[in-house]
Amino acid sequence: MNSNWIKVFVAAFFEVFWVIGLKHAHDVWTWTGTIISIVVSFYVLIMAGRKLPVGTVYAVFVGLGTAGTAISEVIIFGEPFKLSKMLFILLLLVGVIGLKTVTKDNVQKGAEN
């Protein structure tokens, strides 16, 4: 796995924080953290998208963010665990991993900016 795919995972990690922040932010500090997470998430995603196939990058980003957010809601915020929901998230992750494995890491040259 090259550094550009690591950027996608970092962007998805921060996506989980800003999505949770949009629902649970209640004061200046939590809104500030949410905004910082949005900026970091999209900046890192854009940097990865400059060198990797954008469609696959976005699918992996959204899939990991969705799974991370749903799992965080169950673990951290006590949302009821539903087996059917977790199975669909697992199916989503299998699709994301499948996309990643069949997509050639065709790093584009000249997109250094």
Rosetta blueprint (number, residue, H / E / L):
1 M L
2 N L
3 S H
4 N H
5 W H
6 I H
7 K H
8 V H
9 F H
10 V H
11 A H
12 A H
13 F H
14 F H
15 E H
16 V H
17 F H
18 W H
19 V H
20 I H
21 G H
22 L H
23 K H
24 H H
25 A L
26 H L
27 D L
28 V H
29 W H
30 T H
31 W H
32 T H
33 G H
34 T H
35 I H
36 I H
37 S H
38 I H
39 V H
40 V H
41 S H
42 F H
43 Y H
44 V H
45 L H
46 I H
47 M H
48 A H
49 G H
50 R L
51 K L
52 L L
53 P L
54 V H
55 G H
56 T H
57 V H
58 Y H
59 A H
60 V H
61 F H
62 V H
63 G H
64 L H
65 G H
66 T H
67 A H
68 G H
69 T H
70 A H
71 I H
72 S H
73 E H
74 V H
75 I H
76 I L
77 F L
78 G L
79 E L
80 P L
81 F L
82 K L
83 L H
84 S H
85 K H
86 M H
87 L H
88 F H
89 I H
90 L H
91 L H
92 L H
93 L H
94 V H
95 G H
96 V H
97 I H
98 G H
99 L H
100 K H
101 T H
102 V H
103 T L
104 K L
105 D L
106 N L
107 V L
108 Q L
109 K L
110 G L
111 A L
112 E L
113 N L
